[in-house]
Amino acid sequence: MIDSPDKDEHGGAPVARVLVAVCTYNELDSLPELVAGIRAALPSADVLVVDDGSPDGTGEWAADKAGRDPWFTVIQRGRKLGLGSAIVAAMRHASDAGYDFLVNLDGDMSHDPVEIPKLVDVAHREQADVVIGSRYVPGGAIEGWPMSRLVISGLLNRVARIALGLQAHDCSGAYRCYRVDTLDKVDLNRIRASGYAMLEEILWLLTHRDAKIVEIPIRFVNRVQGSSKLSLGEAVKSIAMLARIACSPRR
C-alpha cells in the first residue's frame, strides 16, 4: 500500500493529481454531457478519452476538445481493440504523466460522475489502492437491466470470486479509482485480457501484491444513451479468459 500524496506547500490537506479516464466506442451522444459532469463533480481533475476508432465521430469530438482545453487529452487508437486494453492505455498514461489517482468510468452515463470525489476521498482516507464503485454491496443498485444482463453479471462475478479467489463483491464493475503508484507495481505488459475480463485480471494481479481493495455503493443506471456492448458471447469469452488466468502462475 502506498502513502498519500504529499501535503501542499502550506502544510494543508493532501493535494492529489486526479485523472478521469473514459474509454469510448460510439459515445458521441453521451460524451459531451459526461465530460461536463466530470468537471462539475471534480473541477481539478483532468480528463482522458481513449477512443477505439468510433465511426460516429466520438474521436473527432474528443480531438477538437483536446485542442481547446489543456485539462483534456485524447488517445485515438484507430480501431476497436477492446475495453481492457483501453483501460491499460489509460493506466500507462496516468503513470507516465505523474498522476496520483486514476478514476475510470463508462462513457455512456451509466456511471454518475457525481461519485468521483467520493471514490478519491475514500482512497485518501482509507489508504486504499483500489476503490470500486460497487453495485453489489449494501446501498448499491442496478436500474433498468433486463434479467439476462443481471444473470450474466452475476455469473461473471461468481466465476471471478471462485476461480481467482477475489474477495470483492463487484469484480466486473468498471467504475473504480486506482492509486497510480500501486499500478506501477504491476507489469501491464503481461495482462492477457483485452476485453471485459481485464477488470477481474487487474484485481487478481493487485491482490497478489497485497493491495487494499475497498468497495463503496453506487447506483448503476442502464445506458442512458446508445446500446449495451456486453453480449452473451462476450461473457463466454470473459469466462474462458478467467479460466486461463486462474491456471497461470502468479506474477
N, C-alpha and C positions, 0 to 999 in steps of 0.2 A: 504494500500500500504506500502511496506517495503523499508527502506532506502537501498542505495547501499552498497556493501561490504566495509569494512574499507580500507583506503589507506595503501600503503605499508610502511615499516619502515622508508623510506626516505621522506615520505610525497608526493609521486608522485601519478600517476593515480591509481584508484582502481584496486586491484588485485582480480579477481574472480576465483573461482574454478568451472570449467565447466565440466559437464558430458554429453556426447553424447550417447543416447540410441538408439539401433536398435533392434526392435522386429522381430524375424525371424521364418519362416517356409518354408523350402526348398529354401534357398537363397544361396546355396554354389557357384553357378555360378557368383553371383554378389558381395558377401560379401567381399572377399579379396580386390577387386578394391574399394569398398565403404570405407572400413576402411582406406586404403591408402589415399583416397581422403579427409576423415575427418581429418587425421593427417596433411596432406598438407595444408588444409584450416586453421586449428587452432592447431598448434603443442602442445600447452599447455593443450589441452583438454584430458581427459580420455574417454575411450570408454567402454560401457557396451552392451553386447549382451544378450538378453533374448530369448532363443530358446525353442520352443514348441515341442521338440522331433522330429525334422526333420529327415525323413528317408533317405535323400540324403547326410547326413554326415556334415551338417552345424554345429551341436553341437560339433562334434568331432574336426572339424577345429578350432572352437572357443576355445575349451578347450586346444588344443595344443598351440594356440596363447596366451592364458592367462598364460600358464606355462612359456612362454618365455619373455613376455613383461609386466612389472609391471603396465603400464598405461591401460591395457586391462583386463576386467573382464567378466565372463560369468555366467549367471544363467540358468541352464538346468532344465526344468520343466518336462521333460519326456513324456508328451503327449500334444495334442493340446487343450489348454484351452481358446484361444481367444485373439484377439489383445488388447481388452480393459483391460483384467486382466494382460496382459504382460506389458502394459504401467503403470498400477498401481504398479506392481512389481518394475519397474524401478524408479517410484516416491519414493517408500519406500526406495530403496537402496540409492537414491540421498540424502534423508533426513538423513538416518542413518549414511551415510559416510560424512556428513557435507559439501556437495556441495552448491554453491550459485545459480547456474543455471543448469537446465536440458533441453537439447535440444533433441527432438525426431524427427526421420525421418524414412521413409520407407527403407527397406533393399534391394530394387530391382533397385536402381539407378534412380527411377522416380524423386527423390528429389536431386538436385545438392548440394553436401556438401559445395561448394564454398560460399553458402549463410549463413553458420553458423555464421561467425564473424559478419555479418550484423544483424542477429537476436539478438545476445548477445549485440552488441553495442546499438541497439535501446532500449533494455531492460534497459541498463545502463542510456543512455541519457534521455529517456523519463520516467524513473522510472516506467516502465510497469511491471505488474505482469505476463502477458502472451503476447507474441508476436507471431502472427500467420503468417506463410508464406502463403499468400493468392493467390488463383487462380482467385478470382473474384473481385479484386479491380483494378482500372486503372493501367496498366502496367503488370498485371498478365496474365498468359496464360496457356492453356492446349493444348498439342500437341499429336496427334495420337490416341485420343479416338474415338470410334465409337459413332454414335448418341445415341445408347441405354445407354451408360455409361454417356453421358452428361445429358440425361433426368433423369436418376436415381440420379445422384449427385445433379442436380438442384432441384429435388423433395425433397430429404433429407434436403437440406439447407432451402428450403421454409417451410417445416414442422417444422424444429427446430426453425426458426425465429418466426413463428406464435405461435406454441404450447408452447415454452419455453420462449418466449419474448427475445430472444437473438438479439443483435444488430450487431454482426459480419456478414460480407458478406460470409465468408467461415467457416461454423461451423463444417464441416466434414473433413477438411484437417488435416492431422497428423503432418505436418511439423511445429513445434512450439518450442518456448523457454519459459520455466516456471521459475518463481522465486521460489526457493525451500521454502523459509520462508513463502511464501503465500500458497503453497501447504500444509504446516504444519497446516494451519487453517482449512483444510477440513478433515472430518472423512472419510478416504479412505475405511474403513470397510463398509460404508453404500452406496458405489457406487454399483448400481444394474447391470449395463450393463457390460457384459464380452466381448462383441463383439464391432463392429464399433460404436454403439450408445454411448459408453463411451466417445467418443470425444466431443459429444454435452453435455453429462451429466456433465462432469467436468467443462465446460464453464458455465453451469447453476448454479452449486454449487458455483463457484468462483464469478459469477455475483452477487449472493445474499450476498456475503461478500465484495462487493464494490471493487472488483479487477479492475484494469485498464487494459483493453484489447486493444492491438494495432495490426493493420494489415499492412504488407508490401507486395508488389507484388513479386511473384515468378513465374518462368516458370516450369510447371509440364509437364514432358515428359512421355508418356505412357511406361510401363515397357520395359526396355531395355533387361532384362533377365526374363525368366520364364513366367508365365501366371497369369492373374488377379484373385484375390481371392474374389472380391466383385461381387456377383451374384444378380439376381433379388430376389431370396429367402432371401438372407442376407439383402437386402434393406428392404424387407417387415418386417423382424424381427426387424430391427432397428426402423422402423416407429412405430411398435407396442410397442417397449420399450420406445420410446419418448413419446407416449401417456400415458403410465404408469407413467413416470417421471413427466409429466405435471400435473397429477392428485394427485401427492403425496405432502405432506406438505413440506415447506421449512425447511432445516435442516443444 
